[in-house]
Amino acid sequence: MKYLVLLVVVVVVLWLARGRRPLSPGERANGGSAAPKQETMVACAHCGLHLPRNEALPGRGGLFCGEAHRAAFEKAHPSA
């Protein structure tokens, strides 16, 4: 029984230690609260889906979530 309790204590200590990570230099300078990097979100011109700008496909009518929506939009709006 005492070995089971010891095993549980060791597992809990390892689990807690694994969750902690050293602070980066930027986090140390800000007191441990470095803001996460924000990505610009854009909406697909065809369906309105929001996605990161670096994943969007540019087209004649704006930005699109995929090739199929870019083609569908350009087919529906030939003068755009």
C-alpha positions, 0 to 999 in steps of 0.5 A, a space after each residue: 500500500 505504501 508503494 502505491 501512495 509513493 507511486 501516486 506522489 511521484 506521478 503527481 510531482 512529475 506531472 506538475 514539473 512537466 507543465 512548467 517551462 522556463 520563461 523566455 527572455 521576453 517573458 522575464 522582461 515583462 514579468 512573465 506575461 508576454 502577449 501571444 503573437 496575433 495573426 490577422 484574420 480575414 473573411 473568405 469573399 465567397 462564404 464568409 469563413 474567417 481564417 488567418 491571412 497567411 492561409 488565405 488565397 488571393 483572387 480577383 474579388 478578394 481573399 478566399 478560403 480555398 481554390 474552389 471558392 475562388 473559382 466559384 466567386 470568379 465564375 459568378 462575378 466575371 467583372 470583379 
